[in-house]
Amino acid sequence: MKINSILFAGMMLFAGCNNEKTTTSEQTGNTVTAPDAVPASPKETSPEDFSGCYRMIIEKDTATMKLSAAGSDFTGDLAYKRFEKDSNKGTVQLRRDGQYLKGWYRFNSEGEFSVRELIFRIQGANLEEGYGDVGVNKDSVYFKYPSNLNFENKHPFIKENCK
């Protein structure tokens, strides 16, 4: 598994508490020990529907995501197109938790299947991707300290009309 393609937002900052839980990757059956703490929700945002299309651009790198809602659960497609580097695409399963959408990204990159934890902070209609220290267990990458995540607020996923 190429860590470079997994760590799109530079997920190597900070440390914090280490409350852990064990989860199992639905796709592969691998058990992953991951923290169960999620950043504290300072305030609940309005119950908006986050279905739709999103785009994030950082210089020549682009990520696109299309979400469909079923209550507080969201599924969809996510693709990272990196300029002159490995790109990847796959599916996301997210659940709303206060001002966050959190879940898993299952994707293929260079012919290898991988799973990566995702946490987005909701900011209006936009989604800011979280990044921080990660751990790896078989095919899965998870946040070691989700309560100490940084969020990509300069380059959020901006909601746009689906084409």
Order of alpha helices (4+ residues) and beta strands (2+ residues): alpha-beta-beta-beta-beta-beta-beta-beta-beta-beta-beta-beta-beta-beta
